Amino acid sequence: MPPLSSSEAAAPERPALRDRLLTVVLRPTPPPLRWGVATAAGLIALEVLIVDVLGRTTSQSQFGALFLFGVLVISAAWGFGLAVTTSLASAAAYAHAHAAQNSDSLVPAVVVFTVLALLTNVLVGQARLRAAESEQRRREADLLAALARTMLREAPSAQTLAAAGARLSAMLDLPASRAVLAPAGAVAAPDQQLIVLRDGDTPVGSLLVPQELGAADLRRVRRVVPALEALLAASRDRETLHQQAVTLARQQVALRRIATLVALRADLDDLYVAVVSEIADGIGAEHVAVVAYDDTDQRYTVRAVRDDIAEDAQIVAPGERIALGGHNVCTLVHDTGAPALVDYSVATGLVPQRLRSRGFVLGMGVPVSIEKRIWGVLVVGVAHTPPAPDLQARLTDFAELLATAIHNAETRAQLTASRARVVAAGDQARRTIERDLHDGAQQRIVSLGLELRATQAAVPEALTELRSRLDRSVEALSQIHADLQELSRGIHPAILSRGGLEAALKTLARRSPVPVRLTVTIPERLPEPVEVAAYYAAAEALTNAAKHARATEVTISAAAHHDLLELDVVDDGVGGAAPEAGSGLIGLQDRIDVAGGTLTIVSPPGIGTTLTICIPYTART
């Protein structure tokens, strides 16, 4: 980087030098009087000397204007009195110089000079006052601009107000910290006077200035008061907007967390706890509860609660059932279906009594509505923290998310129950068909076969052709009987009902066209839906391994422990199994879902297929 030139290097000093000169010339109070008297005497003496030297070559009366120089200097720096005295002294000096060469015109010349001197004194004094006023306003503008930069960047604090007061004192040429900016409601000391700063009718700050402040200084103070009021009002509005933005951002983050739990189908009990925690942390409420109504007996149940003010125990406990009635939030929301705000000093009921004893003063509740049905209510209790002005709207946002989660959970539960009923009905129909085949058609075929054998035995040996036909008919009936048995096993295996899952899996392994290695650890009978789901899962896996996977071996392992059945079916086939391709795995997935279990399929091409099934259950009693 090239070095700065001398003019560039000196440029930053020019404003400072200008400011110093303006401070000296336009200072609010003039320099000491003795300095002015000495300066006036010296200037007049210098003027007389110069005029005397110049008068040796020409008439001294031609240099009378030089005597106005002292008047200009004194008028610019000192008060009006010394300036008038200097004007008269300069007029006397001019008269002396003029009389030395032309006594005839002395009086008119002195009169004219005196008038000019006094007029110069007045004009320079006015110019000085105007310049001082202009400089003062510039300093006020600079101060207010600096205060605006400071106060609009951060919230008003004691440190910020103290710094602003110090700058204000410097601008008014007062001793340090004699002008004090303070919050609204400040009290003036005996040596101070208080100026209340307002935004309309609302106090926004206090300005404390010395009691003995002069009229001119007081005018300057009054002149900056409107700007200070505007700055403090803007700073307060800025802080309010900032807090609203922060609050809104926090609420949006909290709602997003709750929405994520809803989307992930979190357990409702966990969701209730998350909702009360987010509300308590977000709005600073000391008591938050999720309540569900039970209209069958006019009670409500506390699903989750957060008590930040409770010292020894919760005001209400999760799972507690409380009767409706009285003047309280839960009863009002239940009866009206609308948000309710209750003053606990006049509220009645069990919970308001508990809250009132802990110092709570206000309660608010918003309904949790599901398809025009009031499921429950979100309740907030306030003790020491003032409620937010938009508390109802914020609670409503959480209530809507909670209603969505509950509605989704209820819908899923209804869908699962419906699917379970369909599967159960199908299984029952299969059992009925299997029983009807066994007790009806199969028994009749057996009876018919026995009758044909008896008839065959009664036919004479000589009728060989007839005996052969009867023999073929019996064999045909035997094959039909075997086919019906195989068909009935596919519809619903009787061995599953009689011997349980272990026996049914062993039967599947024996009949499988692909060799099966079977490991079963099931110490007790499982619930029928679990056994049926596991059996058909293994049967479908063996069918796929034989028909599609071209496997040479299948490994089946089944184990039941800790109320969980784990079934693994692994083949060494070609892999690439995809449920979405339309195989029987889709129906298998539905059956496992209905049983409340999970199905995981891993089938990389060329490696084989692994089905992992986990089904929770409750042991039979």
C-alpha positions in Angstrom: 0.0 0.0 0.0 1.5 3.4 -1.0 2.2 5.9 1.9 -0.3 8.6 2.6 0.5 12.1 1.3 1.0 14.9 3.8 -2.4 16.4 3.0 -4.0 13.0 3.4 -2.2 12.5 6.7 -3.3 15.9 8.0 -6.9 15.5 6.8 -8.1 13.7 9.9 -6.7 16.5 12.1 -8.8 19.2 10.4 -12.1 18.4 12.0 -10.5 18.2 15.4 -8.8 21.5 14.9 -12.0 23.1 13.7 -13.9 21.8 16.6 -11.3 23.2 19.0 -11.5 26.6 17.4 -15.3 26.6 17.5 -15.2 25.5 21.1 -13.0 28.5 22.0 -14.9 31.1 20.0 -18.4 29.7 20.5 -18.1 28.5 24.0 -21.3 29.1 26.1 -19.5 31.2 28.7 -16.9 33.8 27.7 -13.3 33.7 28.8 -12.4 35.6 32.0 -13.0 39.4 31.9 -9.5 40.3 32.8 -8.3 38.4 29.7 -10.8 40.5 27.6 -9.6 43.8 29.1 -6.0 42.9 28.5 -6.8 41.8 24.9 -8.7 45.0 24.2 -6.0 47.2 25.6 -3.4 45.3 23.6 -5.3 45.5 20.4 -6.1 49.2 20.7 -2.4 49.9 21.5 -1.4 47.8 18.5 -3.9 49.7 16.3 -2.6 53.1 17.4 1.0 52.0 16.7 0.1 50.7 13.2 -1.9 53.8 12.4 1.0 56.0 13.7 3.5 54.2 11.5 1.4 54.3 8.4 0.5 58.0 9.1 4.1 59.1 8.5 3.6 58.4 4.8 0.0 59.4 4.3 -3.0 60.8 6.3 -3.8 58.8 9.5 -7.5 59.4 9.0 -7.4 57.0 6.1 -6.7 54.1 8.4 -9.6 54.6 10.8 -11.1 51.2 9.8 -8.2 49.5 11.6 -9.7 50.6 14.9 -12.7 48.3 14.2 -10.5 45.2 14.3 -10.3 45.2 18.1 -14.1 45.7 18.3 -14.6 42.6 16.1 -12.3 40.4 18.2 -13.8 41.5 21.5 -17.4 41.2 20.2 -16.7 37.7 19.0 -15.2 36.3 22.2 -16.5 38.4 25.1 -19.8 39.8 26.3 -21.7 42.8 25.1 -20.5 45.1 27.9 -16.8 44.7 27.2 -17.5 45.0 23.5 -19.3 48.4 24.0 -16.4 49.6 26.2 -13.9 48.5 23.5 -16.0 50.3 20.9 -15.9 53.5 22.9 -12.2 53.1 23.6 -11.6 52.4 19.9 -13.6 55.6 19.0 -11.4 57.6 21.3 -8.3 56.2 19.8 -9.7 57.0 16.3 -10.5 60.5 17.4 -7.0 61.0 18.7 -5.5 59.8 15.4 -8.0 61.8 13.3 -7.5 65.0 15.3 -3.8 64.9 14.8 -4.3 65.8 11.1 -7.8 67.2 10.6 -9.5 68.8 13.6 -12.3 70.4 11.5 -14.1 67.1 10.7 -13.4 65.4 14.1 -16.9 65.4 15.5 -18.7 64.0 12.4 -15.9 61.4 11.9 -16.0 60.3 15.5 -19.8 60.1 15.5 -19.7 58.0 12.3 -17.0 55.7 13.7 -18.8 55.3 17.0 -22.0 54.3 15.2 -20.1 51.9 13.0 -18.3 50.4 16.0 -21.5 49.9 17.9 -23.3 48.5 14.9 -20.3 46.2 14.3 -20.5 45.1 17.9 -24.2 44.3 17.6 -23.8 42.4 14.3 -20.8 40.4 15.5 -22.6 39.6 18.7 -25.7 38.4 16.8 -23.5 36.4 14.4 -21.7 34.9 17.4 -25.1 34.0 19.0 -26.3 32.4 15.8 -23.1 30.5 15.3 -23.2 29.3 18.9 -26.8 28.2 18.4 -25.9 26.4 15.2 -23.0 24.7 16.8 -25.1 23.7 19.8 -27.7 22.2 17.6 -25.1 20.3 15.6 -23.7 18.9 18.8 -27.3 18.0 19.9 -27.9 16.3 16.5 -24.6 14.3 16.9 -25.5 13.3 20.4 -29.0 12.2 19.5 -27.6 10.2 16.5 -25.1 8.5 18.8 -27.8 7.8 21.3 -30.1 6.4 18.6 -27.4 4.0 17.4 -26.8 2.8 20.9 -30.4 2.6 22.2 -31.9 1.1 19.1 -29.3 -1.7 19.0 -30.0 -3.1 22.5 -32.5 -3.0 25.2 -32.5 0.0 27.5 -30.4 -0.8 30.6 -28.9 1.0 33.5 -25.5 1.0 31.8 -27.0 2.3 28.5 -28.9 5.1 30.3 -25.9 6.1 32.3 -23.7 6.4 29.2 -26.4 8.4 27.5 -26.6 10.8 30.5 -22.9 11.3 30.5 -22.9 12.2 26.8 -25.9 14.5 27.5 -23.9 16.2 30.3 -21.0 16.8 28.0 -23.2 18.2 25.3 -24.7 20.7 27.7 -21.3 21.6 29.2 -22.4 20.3 32.6 -20.2 18.6 35.1 -19.9 14.8 34.6 -23.2 12.9 35.1 -25.1 16.0 36.1 -27.7 15.2 33.4 -29.0 11.7 34.3 -31.2 9.5 32.2 -33.1 7.0 34.3 -36.1 4.6 33.9 -39.6 5.9 34.3 -40.6 6.5 37.9 -37.2 7.8 39.0 -37.1 10.1 42.1 -35.2 13.4 42.0 -32.7 14.3 44.7 -33.0 17.6 46.5 -30.5 19.3 44.2 -32.2 17.9 41.0 -35.3 18.6 39.0 -37.2 15.9 37.3 -38.4 15.9 33.7 -40.7 13.1 32.9 -40.2 11.7 29.4 -43.4 10.4 27.9 -44.7 8.5 24.9 -48.1 10.0 24.7 -49.5 9.5 28.2 -47.2 6.7 29.0 -43.9 7.5 30.9 -41.0 6.0 29.2 -38.1 7.5 31.1 -36.8 10.3 33.4 -34.3 13.1 32.9 -32.7 14.5 36.0 -30.9 17.8 35.7 -29.4 20.2 38.3 -31.9 22.3 40.2 -29.8 25.5 39.7 -29.7 25.1 35.9 -29.6 28.4 34.1 -32.4 29.6 31.7 -30.3 29.1 28.6 -29.2 25.6 29.6 -32.7 24.7 30.6 -33.9 25.8 27.2 -31.3 23.6 25.6 -32.4 20.7 27.8 -36.1 21.3 26.9 -35.1 21.3 23.2 -33.7 17.8 23.3 -36.5 16.4 25.4 -38.8 15.5 22.5 -36.0 13.7 20.7 -35.2 11.8 23.9 -38.8 10.8 24.3 -38.9 9.6 20.7 -35.7 7.6 21.2 -36.9 6.0 24.4 -40.3 5.2 22.8 -38.6 3.7 19.8 -36.3 1.7 21.9 -39.1 0.4 24.0 -41.1 -0.5 20.8 -38.0 -2.2 19.4 -37.5 -4.2 22.6 -41.2 -5.2 22.5 -40.9 -6.3 18.9 -37.7 -8.2 19.6 -39.3 -10.1 22.5 -42.3 -10.9 20.4 -40.1 -12.2 17.6 -38.1 -14.3 20.1 -41.2 -15.6 21.7 -42.7 -16.4 18.2 -39.5 -18.2 17.2 -39.4 -20.2 20.4 -43.1 -21.2 20.0 -42.5 -22.2 16.4 -39.6 -24.4 17.4 -41.7 -26.0 20.2 -44.6 -26.6 17.8 -42.2 -28.1 15.3 -40.9 -30.5 17.9 -44.4 -31.5 18.8 -45.4 -31.8 15.1 -42.4 -34.1 14.6 -43.6 -36.3 17.5 -47.0 -36.4 15.9 -45.6 -37.3 12.5 -43.5 -40.1 14.0 -46.6 -41.5 15.7 -45.1 -41.1 19.2 -46.8 -42.8 22.1 -49.6 -40.6 23.3 -48.4 -40.6 26.9 -45.0 -39.4 25.8 -46.7 -36.7 23.6 -48.8 -35.5 26.6 -45.6 -35.0 28.6 -43.9 -33.3 25.7 -46.8 -30.9 25.3 -46.9 -29.7 28.9 -43.1 -29.4 29.0 -43.0 -27.2 25.8 -45.8 -25.0 27.1 -44.3 -24.6 30.5 -40.9 -23.7 29.1 -42.2 -21.6 26.3 -44.5 -19.3 28.3 -43.1 -19.6 31.8 -46.3 -21.0 33.3 -46.0 -22.6 36.7 -48.7 -25.2 36.1 -49.7 -26.9 32.9 -51.9 -30.0 32.5 -53.5 -32.1 29.8 -56.9 -33.3 30.8 -59.2 -35.8 29.1 -63.0 -35.9 29.7 -64.9 -39.1 30.5 -68.5 -38.2 29.9 -69.8 -41.6 31.1 -69.4 -40.5 34.8 -68.9 -36.7 34.5 -65.2 -36.9 35.4 -61.9 -36.0 33.8 -58.5 -37.7 33.9 -55.2 -35.9 34.2 -53.0 -37.3 31.4 -49.9 -35.2 32.1 -49.0 -32.4 34.4 -46.1 -30.0 35.0 -45.9 -28.1 38.3 -42.9 -25.8 38.6 -44.1 -24.1 41.8 -44.9 -27.3 43.8 -42.5 -27.6 46.7 -43.3 -31.1 48.1 -45.7 -32.8 45.6 -47.6 -32.2 42.4 -50.9 -30.3 42.7 -52.5 -33.0 40.6 -51.0 -36.3 39.6 -51.1 -38.0 36.2 -53.9 -40.6 36.2 -55.9 -38.8 38.9 -59.6 -38.8 38.1 -61.6 -35.7 39.3 -65.3 -35.0 39.2 -66.6 -32.1 37.1 -68.6 -29.4 38.7 -68.2 -25.9 40.2 -66.7 -22.8 38.7 -63.4 -23.8 37.2 -61.6 -24.1 33.9 -62.2 -27.8 33.2 -66.0 -27.6 34.0 -66.4 -24.3 31.9 -64.6 -25.7 28.9 -66.6 -29.0 29.1 -70.0 -27.2 29.4 -69.3 -24.5 26.8 -66.8 -26.0 24.4 -65.0 -22.6 24.3 -61.8 -21.3 26.0 -62.2 -20.2 29.6 -60.4 -17.8 31.8 -61.0 -18.1 35.6 -59.9 -16.0 38.5 -58.9 -18.5 41.2 -60.0 -16.1 44.0 -63.7 -16.8 43.0 -63.2 -20.3 41.5 -64.7 -23.4 43.1 -63.8 -27.1 43.0 -61.1 -29.4 44.2 -58.3 -28.3 41.8 -58.8 -24.5 42.2 -58.6 -25.0 46.0 -55.3 -26.7 45.6 -54.0 -24.1 43.2 -55.2 -21.2 45.3 -53.4 -22.6 48.4 -50.2 -22.5 46.4 -50.5 -18.9 45.4 -52.1 -19.3 41.9 -54.2 -16.4 40.8 -55.4 -17.1 37.3 -56.2 -20.1 35.1 -56.8 -20.5 31.4 -58.0 -23.5 29.4 -58.5 -24.2 25.7 -60.5 -27.2 24.4 -58.9 -30.1 22.6 -61.6 -30.8 20.0 -61.7 -33.9 17.7 -64.4 -33.8 15.0 -66.6 -31.4 17.0 -66.2 -33.6 20.1 -64.5 -32.0 23.1 -61.9 -34.7 24.0 -60.2 -32.7 26.8 -58.6 -29.4 27.7 -55.2 -27.8 28.0 -55.0 -26.0 31.3 -52.5 -23.3 32.4 -52.2 -21.9 35.9 -50.4 -18.6 36.6 -49.0 -17.6 39.9 -46.2 -15.0 39.7 -45.6 -14.7 36.0 -48.0 -12.4 34.2 -49.8 -14.2 31.4 -48.7 -13.4 27.9 -51.3 -11.3 25.9 -51.5 -14.0 23.2 -51.6 -16.9 25.6 -55.0 -18.2 24.3 -53.7 -18.3 20.7 -50.5 -20.0 21.7 -52.4 -22.7 23.7 -54.8 -23.2 20.8 -51.9 -24.0 18.5 -50.7 -26.8 20.8 -54.3 -28.0 21.3 -54.8 -28.4 17.6 -51.6 -30.4 17.2 -52.6 -32.6 20.2 -56.0 -33.1 18.7 -54.4 -34.2 15.4 -52.3 -36.7 17.2 -55.1 -38.1 19.3 -57.4 -38.3 16.2 -54.6 -40.1 14.2 -54.0 -42.6 17.1 -57.8 -43.3 17.4 -58.1 -43.8 13.6 -55.1 -46.1 13.6 -56.5 -48.0 16.5 -59.9 -48.3 14.8 -58.2 -49.4 11.5 -56.1 -52.0 13.4 -59.1 -53.3 15.2 -61.0 -53.5 11.9 -58.2 -55.4 10.2 -58.0 -57.7 13.2 -61.7 -58.4 13.0 -61.4 -59.2 9.3 -58.4 -61.5 9.8 -60.1 -63.2 12.8 -63.3 -63.6 10.8 -61.3 -65.1 7.9 -59.5 -67.5 10.3 -62.8 -68.5 11.9 -64.2 -69.2 8.4 -61.2 -71.3 7.6 -61.6 -73.3 10.8 -65.3 -73.8 10.0 -64.5 -75.0 6.5 -61.8 -77.3 7.7 -64.1 -78.7 10.4 -66.9 -79.1 7.9 -64.6 -80.9 5.5 -63.3 -83.2 8.2 -66.7 -83.9 9.8 -68.7 -83.9 6.6 -67.2 -84.7 3.1 -64.2 -86.6 4.4 -66.2 -88.8 6.7 -68.7 -89.5 3.9 -65.9 -90.4 1.5 -64.4 -92.8 4.1 -67.9 -94.4 4.7 -68.4 -94.7 0.9 -65.0 -96.3 0.6 -65.8 -98.8 3.3 -69.1 -99.7 1.6 -67.4 -100.2 -1.7 -64.8 -102.5 -0.1 -67.7 -104.5 1.5 -69.4 -104.7 -1.9 -66.1 -105.8 -3.5 -65.7 -108.5 -1.0 -69.2 -109.8 -1.8 -68.6 -110.0 -5.5 -67.8 -113.6 -6.7 -64.2 -114.3 -7.7 -65.3 -115.1 -11.2 -66.4 -111.5 -11.9 -62.9 -110.2 -12.1 -63.8 -107.2 -14.3 -66.3 -105.9 -11.7 -63.9 -106.5 -8.9 -61.3 -104.5 -10.7 -63.6 -101.6 -11.3 -64.6 -101.5 -7.6 -61.0 -101.6 -6.7 -60.2 -98.6 -8.9 -63.2 -96.7 -7.4 -61.9 -97.3 -3.9 -58.5 -96.1 -4.9 -60.1 -93.0 -6.4 -62.0 -92.3 -3.3 -58.8 -92.7 -1.3 -57.0 -90.2 -3.5 -59.9 -87.8 -3.1 -59.8 -88.2 0.7 -56.0 -87.5 0.6 -56.6 -84.4 -1.5 -59.3 -83.1 0.8 -57.0 -83.6 3.8 -54.2 -81.6 2.1 -56.8 -78.9 1.2 -58.1 -78.7 4.8 -54.5 -78.4 6.1 -54.0 -75.4 3.8 -57.2 -73.8 4.9 -56.4 -74.2 8.6 -54.1 -76.9 9.9 -55.8 -78.9 12.7 -52.3 -79.6 14.1 -51.9 -75.9 14.9 -55.1 -75.9 17.0 -54.3 -79.2 18.7 -50.5 -79.1 19.2 -49.5 -75.5 19.0 -47.0 -73.6 16.9 -44.0 -75.9 17.5 -45.9 -79.0 16.2 -47.3 -77.0 13.3 -43.8 -75.8 12.3 -42.4 -79.4 12.5 -45.2 -80.5 10.2 -44.4 -77.7 7.7 -40.7 -78.7 7.8 -41.5 -82.4 7.0 -43.8 -81.5 4.1 -41.5 -78.8 2.6 -40.0 -79.7 -0.8 -36.9 -77.8 0.3 -34.8 -79.2 3.2 -35.5 -77.3 6.4 -33.3 -77.0 9.5 -35.7 -76.2 12.3 -35.0 -74.8 15.8 -37.9 -74.1 18.1 -37.7 -72.8 21.7 -41.3 -72.2 22.7 -41.9 -73.3 26.3 -45.6 -72.6 26.4 -48.7 -72.2 24.2 -49.0 -68.7 22.7 -52.2 -66.7 22.0 -54.0 -68.1 19.0 -53.6 -64.9 16.8 -49.8 -65.0 17.4 -49.6 -68.7 16.5 -51.7 -68.3 13.4 -49.7 -65.3 12.2 -46.3 -67.0 12.8 -47.5 -70.3 11.1 -48.7 -68.6 8.0 -45.5 -66.5 7.9 -43.4 -69.6 7.9 -45.7 -71.3 5.4 -45.5 -68.3 3.0 -41.7 -68.2 3.3 -41.3 -71.9 2.5 -43.7 -71.6 -0.5 -41.6 -68.6 -1.8 -38.4 -70.4 -1.2 -39.6 -73.4 -3.2 -41.4 -71.6 -6.1 -39.4 -68.4 -6.6 -36.1 -68.4 -4.7 -34.7 -71.8 -6.1 -33.3 -72.4 -2.6 -31.5 -75.6 -1.6 -32.0 -75.1 2.1 -34.1 -73.1 4.5 -33.4 -72.4 8.2 -36.3 -71.6 10.5 -35.7 -70.6 14.1 -38.5 -69.6 16.5 -38.1 -68.5 20.1 -40.5 -67.0 22.7 -39.2 -65.1 25.6 -40.0 -62.0 27.6 -43.5 -61.9 26.0 -42.0 -61.6 22.5 -42.0 -64.2 19.7 -39.1 -64.0 17.3 -39.3 -66.0 14.1 -36.5 -66.0 11.5 -36.7 -67.7 8.1 -33.5 -67.7 6.1 -33.0 -69.3 2.6 -30.0 -69.5 0.3 -31.9 -68.7 -2.9 -31.5 -66.1 -5.5 -32.8 -63.2 -3.3 -34.4 -60.1 -4.7 -37.8 -60.6 -2.9 -39.9 -57.4 -3.0 -43.3 -57.2 -1.2 -44.4 -54.4 -3.5 -44.1 -56.7 -6.5 -47.4 -58.4 -5.6 -46.2 -61.6 -3.9 -47.9 -63.2 -0.9 -45.6 -61.1 1.3 -48.1 -58.2 1.2 -50.9 -60.3 2.8 -48.3 -61.6 5.2 -47.3 -58.0 6.2 -51.0 -57.2 6.8 -51.4 -60.3 9.1 -48.3 -59.4 11.1 -49.5 -55.8 11.5 -52.8 -57.0 12.8 -51.0 -59.1 15.3 -49.1 -56.0 16.5 -45.8 -57.3 15.2 -43.1 -56.2 12.8 -41.8 -57.9 9.6 -38.4 -57.1 8.3 -37.3 -58.5 4.9 -33.6 -58.5 3.8 -33.2 -60.0 0.3 -30.1 -58.8 -1.6 -29.9 -60.3 -5.1 -27.8 -63.4 -5.3 -27.4 -63.9 -1.6 -30.8 -65.1 -0.3 -33.8 -63.9 1.7 -34.1 -63.4 5.4 -37.5 -62.8 7.1 -37.4 -61.5 10.7 -40.8 -61.4 12.5 -41.3 -60.1 16.0 -44.7 -60.3 17.6 -45.3 -59.2 21.2 -47.9 -61.1 23.2 -49.4 -61.6 26.6 -48.9 -65.0 28.0 -52.0 -67.3 28.5 -53.2 -67.6 32.0 
